[in-house]
């Protein structure tokens, strides 16, 4: 495995593992002093109380006062230095909950408030009271430090920032280079169901069969948020690096790839960076929809072609099919579409029940006294029908009340589930869905709508479809234009304004739009 440099020192490679030289990251090893004259992170002059106040204010604004009061009101900042923020809470339950649900959020906020933050540790207060927190030191027995990325909230990335470190994966389950692998994300902890069985079978085949599995190349997984894509990708990586043939595995988020590539260009090491990536055996890219920048996409396309042509395995995941990734270069979309594409959909009742059962087992492992009635678990499984993340969120809110000895009555449970299902009940509408129902309603083909034909029987449905795409999806005007046969954004804007103006005057058109909208949403 590669020893990535951290803090100017590097951990030695694991005995028996392959080593490869990757571009160093001097900006992480020796960060520049802030332009505003702020002291370095380890400087004693830093006001830790002010830091915590700012972090608390951001947590309260982002999560709401109720969630903040439940989990963060008793959070204390014990120590800041050497890239590590040490926090403490009074109970093991709070520590477990925060680490399990808010670790990434805390890391993101502290990294923004305290430049240079690489890691956030949460400990029980009794374990740190009266003892100074030692600065982290490089140790030959410790796992190699790895770097990660903080995700954007689905928006375009204006610039590439240095990703922050996350917890290093367990010994024997590390990628050679790239984002860290979470040791919890393995096949044994992945809940199988009808909605993901095909994707799981393909993932297992790639992870376990080695070079014989390259017939699934590239493997493209797509699903909405919270349906297990990242879990499955990291399970592939964790299983592959443990194989006897020791394949060279790289797990990256799209944003991490962008950052590494930008850093290599800045340090005049782009050729070394590309050569090292082309020498790997398995490339895994998550959140492909965030890959931005023409030059970076071109380099990724060259990398993709080189790996596939040399029979190296590529696995990619995104939140929608490849042909809907409008921001990607057409050559990248074409290459991704040329492999095996598998969709993961929302879990059915049996699978939701299995997910909840695994969560109950995990809670009991941390707190043997934890108990929640089977009837409550069954009610959650039946009522919350969205993503696995929606399901876990509902379970967490209800389990918390049972853990603190304040279980919900049947009436209050019903009220809470009604609120949760209303909040998560909006369906994610795709442009493909809009095209399908508009073409069906007006009896024109999807091909005609996307064509350059200008007859009224086609122009009218096309404008209506553009209008619905703008009002029912988060897509921008340029993205919609690309999906409608590569049209300019001004064409889309004209269509949207035209339909809006006519709808206010034409009752029949307004009714037609409502009918189509209902068909799409059902």
C-alpha positions as CSV (number, residue, x, y, z in Angstrom):
1,X,0.0,0.0,0.0
2,X,1.1,3.5,-0.6
3,X,2.3,5.7,2.2
4,X,0.5,9.0,1.8
5,X,2.3,11.9,3.4
6,X,0.6,13.5,6.3
7,X,2.0,16.4,8.3
8,X,5.3,16.1,6.6
9,X,5.9,12.5,7.7
10,X,4.8,9.3,6.1
11,X,3.9,6.0,7.6
12,X,5.9,3.0,6.3
13,X,4.1,0.5,4.0
14,X,2.5,-2.6,5.4
15,X,4.8,-5.5,5.2
16,X,4.3,-7.6,2.1
17,X,2.1,-5.0,0.4
18,X,2.9,-3.4,-3.0
19,X,4.2,0.1,-2.9
20,X,3.9,2.8,-5.5
21,X,5.0,6.4,-5.5
22,X,2.3,8.9,-5.7
23,X,2.5,12.7,-6.0
24,X,3.1,14.3,-2.6
25,X,0.7,16.9,-1.3
26,X,2.9,19.7,0.1
27,X,-0.1,22.0,0.6
28,X,-1.4,19.5,3.2
29,X,2.0,18.8,4.7
30,X,2.9,22.5,5.2
31,X,-0.2,24.6,4.8
32,X,0.3,28.3,4.0
33,X,-0.4,30.8,6.7
34,X,-3.9,32.4,6.4
35,X,-4.0,35.7,4.6
36,X,-5.9,37.4,7.3
37,X,-3.2,36.9,9.8
38,X,-4.8,34.1,11.7
39,X,-2.5,32.0,13.8
40,X,-1.8,28.5,12.9
41,X,-4.0,25.7,14.2
42,X,-1.6,24.6,16.9
43,X,-0.9,28.1,18.2
44,X,-1.9,28.6,21.8
45,X,-3.4,32.0,21.0
46,X,-6.4,30.4,19.3
47,X,-9.6,31.0,21.3
48,X,-11.1,27.5,21.6
49,X,-14.2,28.9,23.2
50,X,-14.9,31.2,20.3
51,X,-14.3,28.2,17.9
52,X,-16.9,26.1,19.7
53,X,-19.4,29.0,19.8
54,X,-19.1,29.4,16.0
55,X,-19.4,25.6,15.4
56,X,-22.4,25.4,17.8
57,X,-24.1,28.3,16.0
58,X,-23.7,26.6,12.6
59,X,-24.9,23.2,14.0
60,X,-28.0,24.9,15.5
61,X,-28.8,26.7,12.2
62,X,-28.3,23.6,10.1
63,X,-29.9,21.0,12.3
64,X,-32.5,23.0,14.2
65,X,-32.6,23.9,17.9
66,X,-34.3,20.6,18.9
67,X,-31.7,18.3,17.3
68,X,-28.9,20.5,18.6
69,X,-30.3,20.4,22.2
70,X,-30.6,16.6,22.0
71,X,-27.1,15.8,20.8
72,X,-24.7,18.8,21.0
73,X,-25.7,21.0,24.0
74,X,-23.2,19.2,26.2
75,X,-20.4,19.0,23.6
76,X,-17.1,20.4,24.8
77,X,-14.0,21.3,22.8
78,X,-11.0,19.7,24.7
79,X,-8.1,20.3,22.4
80,X,-7.2,21.7,18.9
81,X,-3.8,21.0,17.4
82,X,-1.8,19.1,14.8
83,X,-4.8,18.7,12.5
84,X,-6.9,17.0,15.1
85,X,-9.9,18.4,17.0
86,X,-10.7,16.6,20.3
87,X,-14.3,16.8,21.5
88,X,-15.9,15.3,24.6
89,X,-19.4,14.3,25.7
90,X,-20.7,13.1,29.0
91,X,-22.0,9.6,28.0
92,X,-21.0,6.7,25.7
93,X,-24.4,6.8,24.1
94,X,-23.9,10.4,23.0
95,X,-20.4,9.5,21.7
96,X,-21.8,6.6,19.7
97,X,-24.7,8.6,18.3
98,X,-22.6,11.6,17.2
99,X,-19.9,9.4,15.7
100,X,-22.5,7.3,13.8
101,X,-24.6,10.2,12.5
102,X,-22.8,13.5,12.6
103,X,-19.0,12.7,12.2
104,X,-18.8,13.9,8.6
105,X,-20.8,17.1,9.4
106,X,-18.6,18.0,12.3
107,X,-15.5,17.4,10.2
108,X,-16.8,19.6,7.5
109,X,-17.7,22.5,9.9
110,X,-14.5,22.3,11.8
111,X,-12.4,22.1,8.6
112,X,-14.1,25.4,7.5
113,X,-13.8,27.1,10.9
114,X,-10.2,25.8,11.7
115,X,-8.2,25.6,8.4
116,X,-6.0,22.5,8.5
117,X,-8.4,20.2,10.4
118,X,-7.9,16.6,9.2
119,X,-9.8,14.7,11.9
120,X,-12.4,15.1,14.6
121,X,-12.4,12.8,17.6
122,X,-15.2,12.4,20.0
123,X,-14.5,10.9,23.4
124,X,-16.4,10.3,26.7
125,X,-15.7,13.2,29.1
126,X,-14.5,10.9,31.9
127,X,-11.9,9.4,29.6
128,X,-10.3,12.8,28.9
129,X,-11.0,14.8,32.1
130,X,-7.8,15.8,33.8
131,X,-5.5,14.5,31.1
132,X,-3.9,16.5,28.4
133,X,-4.6,15.3,24.9
134,X,-1.4,14.2,23.2
135,X,-0.7,15.4,19.7
136,X,-1.0,12.7,17.0
137,X,2.4,11.1,16.2
138,X,3.4,9.0,13.3
139,X,3.8,5.4,14.4
140,X,5.0,2.4,12.5
141,X,2.3,0.3,14.0
142,X,-0.5,2.7,13.0
143,X,-2.4,2.4,9.7
144,X,-1.3,4.7,6.9
145,X,-3.2,8.0,7.0
146,X,-5.5,8.5,4.1
147,X,-7.3,11.5,2.7
148,X,-11.0,12.0,1.9
149,X,-13.4,14.6,0.4
150,X,-16.2,16.6,1.8
151,X,-19.1,16.4,-0.6
152,X,-20.9,19.4,-2.0
153,X,-24.6,19.5,-1.7
154,X,-25.3,18.6,-5.3
155,X,-24.3,21.9,-6.7
156,X,-21.7,22.8,-9.3
157,X,-18.2,22.8,-7.7
158,X,-16.6,26.2,-8.4
159,X,-13.2,25.2,-7.3
160,X,-11.5,22.1,-5.9
161,X,-10.6,22.2,-2.3
162,X,-8.3,19.9,-0.4
163,X,-10.4,17.0,1.1
164,X,-10.3,16.3,4.8
165,X,-9.1,13.2,6.5
166,X,-11.5,10.6,7.8
167,X,-11.0,7.6,10.0
168,X,-8.5,5.3,8.5
169,X,-9.9,1.8,7.6
170,X,-9.0,-1.3,9.5
171,X,-5.7,-3.1,8.9
172,X,-5.9,-5.3,5.8
173,X,-8.8,-3.4,4.3
174,X,-7.2,-0.3,2.8
175,X,-7.2,1.1,-0.7
176,X,-3.8,1.7,-2.2
177,X,-4.6,5.3,-2.9
178,X,-7.5,7.6,-2.7
179,X,-10.4,8.1,-0.4
180,X,-10.6,6.0,2.7
181,X,-12.5,2.7,3.1
182,X,-14.9,2.5,5.9
183,X,-14.5,-1.0,7.6
184,X,-18.2,-1.1,8.3
185,X,-19.0,-1.2,4.6
186,X,-18.6,-4.9,3.8
187,X,-20.9,-7.4,2.0
188,X,-21.9,-9.1,5.3
189,X,-23.4,-5.8,6.6
190,X,-25.2,-5.0,3.3
191,X,-28.9,-5.9,3.5
192,X,-29.9,-7.8,0.4
193,X,-33.4,-7.4,-1.2
194,X,-35.2,-7.5,-4.5
195,X,-34.3,-3.9,-5.2
196,X,-30.5,-4.5,-5.1
197,X,-30.0,-8.3,-5.6
198,X,-28.6,-7.9,-9.2
199,X,-26.3,-5.1,-8.2
200,X,-25.0,-7.1,-5.2
201,X,-24.4,-10.2,-7.3
202,X,-22.4,-8.2,-9.8
203,X,-20.4,-6.5,-7.0
204,X,-19.6,-9.8,-5.4
205,X,-18.5,-11.3,-8.7
206,X,-16.1,-8.4,-9.3
207,X,-14.7,-8.4,-5.8
208,X,-14.2,-12.2,-5.5
209,X,-13.4,-13.4,-9.1
210,X,-10.6,-11.0,-10.0
211,X,-9.6,-10.7,-13.7
212,X,-12.4,-13.1,-14.8
213,X,-15.0,-10.5,-13.9
214,X,-13.9,-7.9,-16.4
215,X,-16.8,-8.8,-18.7
216,X,-18.8,-6.5,-16.4
217,X,-16.7,-3.5,-17.6
218,X,-17.4,-0.8,-16.8
219,X,-20.0,-1.6,-14.1
220,X,-22.3,1.4,-13.7
221,X,-24.5,1.5,-10.6
222,X,-27.1,4.3,-10.4
223,X,-29.7,5.0,-7.7
224,X,-31.2,7.9,-5.8
225,X,-29.6,9.0,-2.5
226,X,-29.7,6.7,0.5
227,X,-30.1,3.4,-1.4
228,X,-26.7,1.8,-0.7
229,X,-24.4,2.8,-3.6
230,X,-21.5,3.9,-1.5
231,X,-21.8,0.9,0.8
232,X,-21.7,-1.5,-2.1
233,X,-18.7,0.3,-3.8
234,X,-16.7,0.2,-0.6
235,X,-17.7,-3.4,0.0
236,X,-16.1,-4.2,-3.4
237,X,-12.9,-2.4,-2.4
238,X,-12.7,-3.9,1.1
239,X,-13.2,-7.4,-0.3
240,X,-10.8,-7.0,-3.3
241,X,-7.9,-5.7,-1.2
242,X,-8.1,-8.7,1.0
243,X,-7.7,-11.2,-1.9
244,X,-4.6,-13.3,-2.2
245,X,-3.6,-11.8,-5.5
246,X,-3.4,-8.4,-3.8
247,X,-4.9,-6.3,-6.6
248,X,-4.1,-2.6,-6.7
249,X,-7.4,-0.9,-5.8
250,X,-8.3,2.7,-5.9
251,X,-11.6,4.0,-4.5
252,X,-12.3,7.7,-5.2
253,X,-15.1,10.1,-5.1
254,X,-15.3,12.3,-8.2
255,X,-14.5,15.3,-6.2
256,X,-11.4,13.6,-4.7
257,X,-10.2,12.8,-8.2
258,X,-10.7,16.4,-9.2
259,X,-8.7,17.6,-6.2
260,X,-5.8,15.2,-6.8
261,X,-5.6,16.0,-10.4
262,X,-5.6,19.8,-9.7
263,X,-2.9,19.3,-7.1
264,X,-0.8,17.3,-9.5
265,X,-1.0,20.0,-12.1
266,X,-0.1,22.7,-9.6
267,X,3.0,20.6,-8.5
268,X,4.0,19.8,-12.1
269,X,3.4,16.1,-11.4
270,X,0.4,15.4,-13.7
271,X,2.3,12.9,-15.8
272,X,3.3,10.9,-12.7
273,X,-0.2,11.1,-11.3
274,X,-1.8,9.7,-14.6
275,X,0.8,7.0,-14.9
276,X,0.2,5.8,-11.4
277,X,-3.5,5.7,-11.9
278,X,-3.1,3.7,-15.1
279,X,-1.2,1.0,-13.2
280,X,-4.0,0.0,-11.0
281,X,-6.2,-3.1,-11.3
282,X,-9.6,-1.9,-10.0
283,X,-10.8,1.7,-10.2
284,X,-13.9,2.6,-8.2
285,X,-15.5,6.1,-8.7
286,X,-18.4,7.3,-6.5
287,X,-20.7,10.3,-7.1
288,X,-19.8,10.6,-10.8
289,X,-22.4,13.4,-11.2
290,X,-20.1,15.8,-9.4
291,X,-17.2,15.4,-11.9
292,X,-16.7,19.0,-13.3
293,X,-14.3,20.7,-15.7
294,X,-13.6,20.1,-19.3
295,X,-9.9,19.3,-18.9
296,X,-10.5,17.0,-15.9
297,X,-13.3,15.2,-17.8
298,X,-11.0,14.7,-20.8
299,X,-8.3,13.2,-18.6
300,X,-10.8,11.0,-16.9
301,X,-12.0,9.8,-20.3
302,X,-8.4,8.9,-21.3
303,X,-8.0,7.0,-18.0
304,X,-11.2,5.2,-18.5
305,X,-10.3,4.1,-22.0
306,X,-6.8,3.0,-20.9
307,X,-8.0,0.9,-18.1
308,X,-10.9,-0.8,-20.0
309,X,-8.7,-1.4,-23.0
310,X,-6.1,-3.1,-20.8
311,X,-8.8,-5.3,-19.1
312,X,-8.6,-3.5,-15.8
313,X,-11.9,-3.3,-13.9
314,X,-13.8,0.0,-13.6
315,X,-16.9,0.5,-11.3
316,X,-18.7,3.8,-11.3
317,X,-21.8,5.0,-9.4
318,X,-24.0,8.1,-9.8
319,X,-27.4,9.3,-8.7
320,X,-29.0,8.8,-12.2
321,X,-28.3,6.9,-15.4
322,X,-25.3,7.8,-17.5
323,X,-27.3,9.4,-20.3
324,X,-28.9,11.8,-17.8
325,X,-25.5,13.1,-16.5
326,X,-25.8,16.2,-18.7
327,X,-22.7,17.9,-17.2
328,X,-20.4,15.0,-18.3
329,X,-18.5,15.0,-21.6
330,X,-20.5,13.0,-24.2
331,X,-17.5,10.6,-24.7
332,X,-17.5,9.8,-20.9
333,X,-21.2,9.1,-21.0
334,X,-20.9,6.9,-24.0
335,X,-18.1,4.9,-22.4
336,X,-20.1,4.4,-19.2
337,X,-23.2,3.4,-21.2
338,X,-21.2,0.8,-23.0
339,X,-20.8,-1.5,-20.0
340,X,-23.3,-3.0,-17.6
341,X,-25.7,-0.5,-16.1
342,X,-27.7,-1.6,-13.0
343,X,-30.3,0.5,-11.2
344,X,-30.9,0.1,-7.4
345,X,-34.4,1.1,-6.4
346,X,-36.2,1.8,-3.2
347,X,-36.4,-1.3,-0.8
348,X,-39.6,-3.3,-0.5
349,X,-41.2,-4.2,2.8
350,X,-39.1,-7.3,3.5
351,X,-35.9,-5.4,2.9
352,X,-37.0,-2.5,5.0
353,X,-37.7,-4.9,7.8
354,X,-34.3,-6.4,7.4
355,X,-32.6,-3.0,7.5
356,X,-34.4,-2.1,10.7
357,X,-33.5,-5.5,12.2
358,X,-29.8,-4.8,11.5
359,X,-30.2,-1.4,13.2
360,X,-31.8,-2.9,16.3
361,X,-28.9,-5.4,16.5
362,X,-26.4,-2.6,16.2
363,X,-28.1,-0.6,18.9
364,X,-28.1,-3.6,21.3
365,X,-24.5,-4.2,20.6
366,X,-23.7,-0.7,21.9
367,X,-26.2,-0.8,24.7
368,X,-27.5,-4.2,25.8
369,X,-30.4,-2.6,27.7
370,X,-31.8,-1.1,24.5
371,X,-35.2,-2.5,23.6
372,X,-37.9,-1.5,21.1
373,X,-41.1,-3.4,20.5
374,X,-41.4,-5.5,17.3
375,X,-44.8,-3.9,16.6
376,X,-43.0,-0.5,16.5
377,X,-40.3,-1.8,14.1
378,X,-43.0,-3.3,11.9
379,X,-44.9,-0.1,11.8
380,X,-41.9,1.9,10.7
381,X,-41.1,-0.7,8.0
382,X,-44.7,-0.4,6.6
383,X,-45.1,3.3,6.8
384,X,-41.6,4.7,5.7
385,X,-41.3,3.6,2.1
386,X,-38.5,5.9,0.8
387,X,-34.8,5.3,0.8
388,X,-32.8,3.4,3.3
389,X,-31.7,6.8,4.7
390,X,-35.3,7.9,5.2
391,X,-35.9,4.6,7.0
392,X,-32.9,5.0,9.2
393,X,-33.8,8.6,10.0
394,X,-37.2,7.5,11.2
395,X,-35.8,4.7,13.2
396,X,-33.2,7.0,14.9
397,X,-35.8,9.4,16.0
398,X,-38.0,6.7,17.5
399,X,-35.1,4.7,18.9
400,X,-33.7,7.7,20.7
401,X,-36.9,8.1,22.7
402,X,-36.8,4.5,23.7
403,X,-33.2,4.7,24.6
404,X,-33.8,7.6,27.0
405,X,-36.8,6.0,28.6
406,X,-39.5,8.1,26.9
407,X,-41.1,5.8,24.3
408,X,-43.8,7.2,22.0
409,X,-47.4,6.3,22.5
410,X,-49.3,4.8,19.6
411,X,-50.9,8.1,18.8
412,X,-47.6,10.1,19.0
413,X,-45.9,7.4,16.9
414,X,-48.5,7.8,14.2
415,X,-48.2,11.6,14.3
416,X,-44.4,11.4,13.9
417,X,-44.5,8.9,11.1
418,X,-47.1,11.1,9.3
419,X,-44.7,14.1,9.5
420,X,-41.8,12.0,8.3
421,X,-43.6,10.4,5.4
422,X,-45.0,13.8,4.3
423,X,-41.5,15.4,4.4
424,X,-39.9,12.5,2.4
425,X,-42.8,11.8,0.1
426,X,-41.8,13.9,-2.8
427,X,-40.8,11.8,-5.7
428,X,-37.6,12.7,-7.6
429,X,-38.8,13.5,-11.1
430,X,-36.5,12.7,-14.1
431,X,-36.5,14.4,-17.5
432,X,-36.9,11.0,-19.0
433,X,-40.2,10.5,-17.1
434,X,-41.5,13.9,-18.4
435,X,-40.6,13.0,-22.0
436,X,-42.4,9.7,-21.6
437,X,-45.7,11.1,-20.3
438,X,-45.7,14.2,-22.6
439,X,-45.2,12.0,-25.7
440,X,-47.9,9.6,-24.6
441,X,-50.4,12.4,-23.8
442,X,-49.9,14.2,-27.1
443,X,-49.3,11.1,-29.2
444,X,-45.9,12.1,-30.5
445,X,-42.7,10.1,-30.2
446,X,-39.9,10.9,-27.8
447,X,-37.6,11.1,-30.9
448,X,-39.8,13.7,-32.5
449,X,-39.7,15.9,-29.3
450,X,-35.9,15.8,-29.3
451,X,-35.6,16.3,-33.0
452,X,-35.1,19.6,-34.9
453,X,-38.6,19.4,-36.5
454,X,-40.6,22.6,-36.2
455,X,-44.2,21.5,-37.0
456,X,-46.8,22.7,-34.5
457,X,-47.9,19.2,-33.5
458,X,-44.3,18.7,-32.2
459,X,-43.2,22.2,-31.1
460,X,-46.1,22.5,-28.6
461,X,-45.4,19.2,-26.7
462,X,-41.7,20.0,-26.8
463,X,-42.3,23.4,-25.1
464,X,-44.6,21.8,-22.6
465,X,-42.0,19.2,-21.8
466,X,-39.3,21.9,-21.3
467,X,-41.7,23.8,-19.0
468,X,-42.3,20.8,-16.9
469,X,-38.6,19.9,-16.8
470,X,-37.9,23.4,-15.4
471,X,-40.7,23.4,-12.9
472,X,-40.5,19.8,-11.7
473,X,-36.7,19.1,-11.6
474,X,-33.7,20.9,-10.2
475,X,-32.0,20.9,-13.6
476,X,-30.6,24.2,-15.0
477,X,-31.7,25.7,-18.3
478,X,-28.4,24.6,-20.1
479,X,-28.9,21.1,-18.7
480,X,-32.4,20.9,-19.9
481,X,-31.3,22.2,-23.3
482,X,-28.7,19.5,-23.6
483,X,-31.3,16.8,-22.8
484,X,-33.7,18.2,-25.4
485,X,-31.5,17.5,-28.4
486,X,-28.6,19.9,-27.5
487,X,-30.6,23.1,-27.6
488,X,-29.4,26.4,-26.3
489,X,-30.6,27.6,-22.9
490,X,-32.4,30.6,-24.5
491,X,-34.6,28.2,-26.4
492,X,-35.6,26.5,-23.1
493,X,-36.2,29.9,-21.4
494,X,-38.4,31.0,-24.3
495,X,-40.5,27.8,-24.0
496,X,-40.9,28.2,-20.2
497,X,-42.0,31.8,-20.5
498,X,-44.4,31.0,-23.3
499,X,-46.1,28.2,-21.5
500,X,-46.3,30.2,-18.3
501,X,-47.9,33.1,-20.1
502,X,-50.4,30.9,-21.9
503,X,-51.3,28.9,-18.8
504,X,-52.5,32.0,-16.9
505,X,-55.0,32.7,-19.8
506,X,-55.9,29.2,-21.1
507,X,-57.9,27.1,-18.6
508,X,-57.7,24.1,-20.9
509,X,-53.9,24.2,-21.1
510,X,-53.8,24.6,-17.3
511,X,-55.9,21.4,-16.8
512,X,-53.7,19.5,-19.3
513,X,-50.6,20.5,-17.4
514,X,-52.1,19.4,-14.1
515,X,-53.1,16.0,-15.6
516,X,-49.6,15.4,-17.0
517,X,-48.0,16.5,-13.7
518,X,-50.2,14.0,-11.8
519,X,-49.3,11.2,-14.1
520,X,-45.6,11.9,-13.7
521,X,-45.8,12.2,-9.9
522,X,-47.8,9.0,-9.4
